C-alpha cells in the first residue's frame, strides 16, 4: 500500500501534465453527462425550477475544487441538501415562487458564511473523531441507497413515491410489473459496456462510451422506446451575478435552517473527502475542505445557486472515470455549460435509463466487501461502529448516519481515554539489557515488595476514577508490593485531578511503609508535573527520567529483612542486598 501523498494548498498543480489533463477532461465530460439530469432532478426535490440545479452544478464545483482539500471530490446539488432546503422553506412559502427562490439563494450565502466561520475556528478538527469504520459503513449504506434509487429509472418505472431505503424498495416492488423492456435493455447495455471496458480497456473513457451505447440503442429501437424518459429540453439560462435580497428579519428566520444545512453539508463533504482520500492515497485536510465548501456556497449564493455540498455519486463517477486532480471537477462544470449552450439537442435524447445503468455500476464499486471482512476479523468495536453507521444510513438517512457514526467514534475515544491501561511489568531475565515486559502476559517473576506498572493513556479528570480503581485492585491483589514504580509511558499530558490522584496514592503507600517512584521520560510531562505541584508532595528524588534509576531507588526502599527472605532476585540491584542464602550461611 502506497503512503498517502501530502498535496496541501495548490501543490497538486505540480503533478498536472498533458496526460493528466487529458484524463481529467474525459472524467469531466463524463461527470457533466451524469450531473446534467441529476441537477434538474435535485432542483425539483428542492422545490426550484430546473435552471437553479444547473447553476449550482456549474458554479460551486469550481470553487470547491480549487479551495477544498480533495483531489477528486465533486461538489454541487445533492439529494440530502435539496431535501433539507425544501423542508426548511416549504412550510412558509410556495415552492417555485420568487420568494421561495430568493430564500433558497439567500440560504446558500448564509450557509457559506457559516461554513467559513466554522473553518476559521477549526471545526474541521472534529473530523478526527470520524474513524475509518464510519466511512466504511457510510459508503456501504450510500451505495445501497444509490442503487435502490436507480433500479426504478433503469426499468423505466415512474418516479418513486417512497422515501428512504425501505420506502423506495417497497415502491419499486409495487411498480415492477409496469417495467419497460426497452429501458431495461438500455440500462443493461450501458452497464455491460462500462463493466467490459473497465476490465479489458481501462484507459478508454468507459463511462462516456457506455452512455453513448445506451443512447444509440434506444434510437435504434425507434417507436418501441417512445415511452422512455429522456433528459429532455434544457432551459437556455446561465448563471449571472446577482445579490440575493437582504432582510434582517428574513435572515434571522432562515438562520436556524442555514446552520443545520451548513453542518450537514460539511459533515457530508468531510465524510466523502476522507473516504476518497483513503482510496486515492492522498492526504485530506478536513478544515481546508470546510473552507472550500464555505467559499463555494458563499460564491454560489452570489450567482443564483442554492446550498450545495460534496456529492458521493458524482465524486465516485469522477474517480472511476480516471480523474486525477481538481481540474476534472472544473472541466465537468465547464462542459456542463457547453452542453447547455451548444449540445442541447444531443443532450435531450440521452435516456434516463442509460444514466441509471451507469450509476448502478458506481454503486456496486462502492461496496467494499474486503474492508468489511477486515473489520470483522480485526475489531469488534470498529465493526459495531461500521454496522451502526450502515444501518442508520440505510434506514434513517445518510446525514444522520454521519452524526451517529461520529458520536459513536467519539464515545469510543472517550471510553479509551477514560479507561487507560495500567499494565504490571517485570524484568525479562533472558534479555541482555534490562527490559521490562508485561509480567502477566509473559509469566515473569516479580519482586515481592516492588511493583512496576506502566500507564498508557491520559492522566486527567476523565480517567482518574478508572486509574484509581486499578490502583485499588492492585493493592487488594498485591498487598505486599508496597513500593510502586509508575512509568508514565503513554501519558502526553496531565491535569490537576491527575496529580491529586498520585498524591493520594503516595499517602496510602507511605502510610504502610512504601513509596511511589515516578518515571516521566517526556521532558514536557515532567515539567508539567512540577508545575502542578507533584514534587512538593513526592519530593525531587522520587521523579526520574529513566526506569533504571527509579527501580534502583525503589529497591533501596525495601527493608533488608524482606530482601533476606527473598529468592526471586529479579533486579540487578538485588545482588547488593542480603539474600536468603547469606542468611542461612
N, C-alpha and C positions, 0 to 999 in steps of 0.2 A: 504494500500500500504506500503510495507516494505521500510525503508530508504535505500539509497544507501550504499553499503559496500565499504570502502576505502581499496584497496589492492595494495598500491604503491609498487614499486620495485618488489622483489620476495616474498612478504608476502603471495601470493596465495599458495605458497608451503605448508604452514601450514594447508591448507584446503584439501590437497591431501591425499586420503586414498585408500584402496583397492577397495571400491565401486566406487569412482570417477574415478580411473584409468580404471576400467572395462568399465564404461560408456564412458570415453574418447577414449578407444580403439575401441569400437563399432562405435562411431562417426567418428573416424579416418579412420576406414575401409570403412565406407560409403562414407566419403569425398574422399578417394583415388579412389573409383569406379567412383565417379562423375567427379573428376578432370582429370582423365586419358583421356577420349575423348575430354574434353574441352581444355586440354593443347595442344593436337595435332591440334585442330581447331584454337586456338588462335595463334599458331606458323604460321599457314598458312596465317592468317589475317596479321600478321607482315611481311610476305614475307620470313619466315625462314623455314628450314627443321623441321619435327616433333620433333626430339630429343631435340631441344632447348626449346620448350614449356615444355617438360618433365623435363629438367634440372631446368628450372625456377620454376616448381611446386615442385621440390624436395628440393631445397636449400633455397630459400627466405622465405617460410613459417616458417621454423625452427628459423631463426634469428629474423624475425619479431615477432614471438610468444614469444620468450624469452625476447626480449628487448623492445617490444611495451607495450601498456597500456591495450588493450582489452583482456579479458579472452577467448573470443570465436571467434574473428575475424581471418579469414584465408587469408593470402596474397599469391601472385603468379601472373601468367599471367592473364590479364584481356582484355576484348574486347576493351575498350577505349584506354588503353595504347598501345595495339598491333596495333590499327589503327593509332595512332599518330606516332609510330615507323616507320610504313610503309610509311606514308606520308612524314616523315622527311627525309627518305633515298632514297625512290624510284625514286625521280627526278634526282638523281646524280649517281646512280649505279644500277646494275641489281639485282632485288630481288633474294635471294638464292645464290648469288655469294659469294666467300670467302671474298671479300671486304665488301659486304653488311653485312655478318655475323659478321665480326670483328668490324664493325662500330656499330652494334646493341649491341654487348657485351661491347664495349667501352662506349656507351651511358649509359648502366646500371651503370658502375663505376662512370661516371661523375654525373649522377642523384643522386647516393648515396652520393657522396661528397657534392653536393649542398644541399641535404636534411639535412645532418649532420650540415652544416653551418647554415641552417635555424633553426635547433633545438638549436644550441649554442646561437643564437641571439634571441631565444624565439619567433619565428614567430607563434608557436602554440597558443600563447595567442590570436591571431586574431580569433581563433575558437569560442571565447566567443561571437562574433557577429553573429554566426550561430545559430539562435533560433531553438527551437524545432519544430516550424511550418515549417521551411525549411526542417528539417528531415522528417516531415510527408509528405510534397509534394514530396521530393526526393524519399522516399520509395515507394510511390504510383506510380510514373512515372517509377521507376525501375521495379516494379512488372509487369506493363503492357508491358514494353519493353521486359522483360524476357519472359512473356507469349507469346507475338506475335512471338518471335524468336523461340519458342519451338513448336508452333502449326504445323509448317511445318514438322519437324522431327517426331512428333507424328503421322502424317498422311502419313509418308513415302514419302513425296514430295522431289524433288531435292533441293539443297541449294538455298536459296533465293537470287535473284539478286537485291533486293531493299535495301535501306539504311534508317535507322530511322524507326519510328513507321509507318508512312503512307506508305513509300516505301515497307516495309516488309508486311504490311497489303494488299496493292494492289497486290503484288506478290503472296501472299497467296491465295487471292480470285481468281486470274487468274489461279493458279495451282491446286485448289481444285478438279476439275473434274478428275485429274490424281491420286487421293489419293489411298493408298494401304489399303485394308481391313485388311490384317494381321498386318500391322503396327498400325492401329487404335485399333485392338483387344489387341495387346501387350501393347500399351500405356494405354489403358483403364483398363486392368487388373492390371498394375503397379500402376496406380493412385487409383483404387478402393482398392487395397491391403493396400497401405500406409494409406489411409483415415480410413479404418476399423481398422487397427492395432493401429493407433493413438487414436481412440475413445475407443476401447474395450481392447486393450493390449498395453497401452502407454509405458510400461517398456521394451517391446520387441524391437529388432533392426529393426524397421519397414521399414526403407529406404533400408537396405540391403536385407531383405526378399522380398520386393517389386521388386527390381531389379532381384532377383533370380526367382521370379514368372514370370516376363516378359520374361526372358531369356529361361526358361523351356517351356513356352507356345509357343515360336517361334520354339524351337527344335521339339516340338510335331507336329507342322504344316508341317514339312518336306519340300517337294518341293514347296508347296503353298507359303512359305515365302522366296523362294530363291532370290527374288529381293530386299529384305530388306538390309539396310546398317547396318554394324556392326562396332565395334571399330576397328577391323582389326589387321593385323600383326604389332607388335611394333619393332622398331629398337633395337638391342642389344647394346645400347650405354648408358653410365652413366657419370655423370659429373666428371671432373677431374680438378685439379688446373692448371690454365693456364693464364698467364698475357696477357691482350689484347695488341695490338700494339699501342705504344705511339708515336704520331707525333704531334708536337705543332701546325702545320698548320691545320692538320685534326681535332684536338681537338677544335681549335678556330672556325672552321666551324660548329662543332656539338654543340657548347656552347649554342646557341640560342634555339635549339631543346631540349637540355638537361634541360635548365631552364624551358621551357614550360612543359615538361614531369614531372619534379620534382614538380612543382607547382600543376599540375593536379593530380598527384599521391597522394600528401599529403592531398589535399583537399578531394579527394575521400576517402582516408583512415580515415581522421578525421570525415567525414560525416557518414561513415559506423560505425566507432567506437562509436561515440556518440549515434547513433540510437540503436546500440546493447546494450550499457550501460544502456539506458533507459529501455530496455526490460529485462535485467538481474539484474537491480537494483544494479549496481556496479559503483564506481567512474571511471571516464575516464580522463586521462591527455593527452590533445592534443599534448603538446610539447614532452612528452615522446614517444608518438606514432610516431611523426615526426622523432625522433631519431631512433626508431626501424625500421621504413621504410628506413631511410637513411643507417643504418648498413646492412639491408637485401639486398639492391641494391648494396652497395659497395662490400660486400662479394660475392654476386651473380655475379658481374662483374669479379670476380677472378675465378669463376667456370663455365664459359661459359653460363651464364644466360643473358637474355635481360631484360629491365626495367619491374618492377612489382609494384603492389600496393595491397590494400585490395580488396577482391572480395566479392561483395554483395551476389551473388548467393551461393558461397561455404560457406560463413560465415553463411548465413541463414540455409543452409543444415546442417552445423555443429551444430548450436544451436538447430534446430529441431530434430537432431539425438541424443540429450542428452549431448552434450559437456558441461563440467563444468570448464575447465581450459585450458591453452595453450598447455597442453600435447596432446589434441585432434588434434591440427594442426601439432604437431610434429609427432604423430602417423600416421596421414594422409600422410605426406611426406615419412615416413619410409615404410609404407605399399605400397606406390606407387613404391618405389624402389624394394620391394619384388615382387610385381606384374610383374614388368618388368623383373626381374631376373628369377622367378620361374613359375609364373602362366600365362605366355604369351598365351598358348593355350586356357585357360578358358576365359581370358580377351578378347581375339579376338572374341568370339562368343556373347558378350553382345550386344544386339540390341541398336542402337541409339534411336529408338522409346521408349524403356524402360527407358532410362536415361531422355528423354524428358518428359515422363509422370511424373517422379519423380519431375522434376524441375517445371512443371506446378503446382504441389501441393505447392511447396515452394512459387511460385509467388502468389498464392491465399492467402497463410498465411501472406504474406507481406502487403496485403491490409487491413488497419486498418480503417474500416468504423466508428467505435465508436469514434476514435480520430478526424476524420473529422467532425462528428456531434458535438463533444465537442467544436471544434474551431468555427464552425458556430454559435453555441449558445452563446459563451462567448466573442468573439473578432472579430470584422470586420477587424481590421488591421492585426491580425495574420492569419485570413482566406485568406486575399488578398495575403500575403506572401506565404502561402502554395499553393494557386492556381497558383500564378505566377511561383513558382518553379516547380510545377507539369506540367504545360503546356509547360514550357521551356524544361524540361527533356523529355517530350513526343514528342514534335515536333521539337526540335533542337538537343540537346544531354544532357546526364546526367552531364557531366563535366561543360558545360556552365550553366546548371541549378544551380549548386552549386555556381558559380560566381554570377549569378543573385540573387539567394536567399540570399547569403552573403551580397551583396551590398544593397539589399532591407532591410535586417535586420539592416545594418549599417546606412542606411538612416533613418529608424525608430528611432534608438538610437540617432542619431544626432538631429533629429526633437524633440525628447523628451528633450534632453539636451539643445537645443536652445530655447525651449519654456517651462520653468519650471512653475509650478503652484504657483500663488500668491493669497492665499485664505484670505478672510476677516473673522475675528473671533470676538467673544463676549463672556462674561462670561455666563455660564449656571446658571440661578437663582435657579434651583432645585437641583443643586449639593451641597453636604455637604461641600466640599472644593472648592476653586476657580478652575474651569475647563473651559478652552477656547474651544469653539466649533465653527464650521463653521456657521457664522451668517446668511448667505443667505439660507443655506440648512435647518437649524433648526428654522428659523424665529425668531431669537433672537434680542432683542432691543440693540441698540448701543449707546455709548456716542456721543453726537453731536459734540464734539471737539477732541476726541481721537480715532484714527483709529488703530485697531490691525490687522496686516497681518502676515501671515506665508509663508515663501518662501521654497518650496520643489523642490530642484534641484540645479544644479551648478550655481555659480555666477562667470562667466568667460566671455572672449571676445565673445564667440559664443552665449551667452544668454542675453547680456546687451541690445540689441535692443528690444527683446521681453519684458524683465522686465521693461525697460524704457517706452515702450508703455502701459504696465499695470499700471505703476505709473501715467502716464498722464491721463489714463481713470479714475482712482480713483479720481484724482484731479478735473476732469471735473464733475464727478457724485457726489462727496462729497466735495464741496469747503470749507465747514465749519470745516471739520475734518483736521485741520492743524497740529496736533501733531500725529506723526506716531510711533507706537511701531512695529518694524520689527523683527520678530522671525526667525532667520536663522536656522530652524529646520532640513531641509534635505540638507544643504549645507556642503558637505565634504571638499571642498577647494574653494579658491577664488584667482583670479589673479588681476593684477594692473588695468585692464579695469573694473573689478567688483567694486573695491574700488573707482575708479574715478566716476562711476555711483552713488554710495552712496554719494560721496562728492557733486555732482551736485544736488542731491535730498535734501541734507542738506541745500545747499544755497537757493534753491527755497522755502523751508518751513520756514526757518528763515527769509527770506525776507518778509513774510506775518505774522510774529509773532509766528510761530510754531516751531517745532523742531523734531528731529529723536532720538529715543531711541532703540539701537540695542541690541538684545539678542543673545548671542553665547554660547550655552550650552557646546559645544565641545571645550575643552581647546586648542588643536592644532589649531582650527579655530580662536579662539580669539588671539592666538599668531601670527598667520599669518596676521590677520587684523592689529595688532600693527606693524609688520614688514613692511607692505605696506604703513604705514603712516596714517591710518584712524584716529588714536587718535589725530594727530596734527590738524585735522580739526574738529572732532566731540567732542573731549575732553574726558578725562578719566572717567568723571562722566556720560557719555552717553553710555558706553558699559557695559553690565550686563551679568551675568552668569545664571540669572533666570528671568522669565517673571514678577513675583510679584514685584521685585524691579524696573523693567523698567516701569510697569504700575503706581506704586507709583510716580515715577519721572515725568511721562507724565501727570498725574492728577495734580501734583504740578505746572505744567507749564500752566494750564488752568486759565484764569483770573477769579476773584471772580464774576465779572459781569455776565459771561457766566454761571457759576455754580448757581448763584442766580435765573436764569430764567429756569434752567433745572429741569425736572420732571422725567427723566429716572433713575438716581441714580443707575447705573449698577455696580459700583465698591464699594467695602467696604470702599475705601478711600474717597468716596463721603460723608460719614457720618460726616467727619470733615470739610466739605466745607459748605458755606452758601447755604440754599435751598430756593426754591420759597415760601414755607410755612413760613419760618422765615422772609422773606422779607415782605410778606403780613401781618404778625403779627406786 
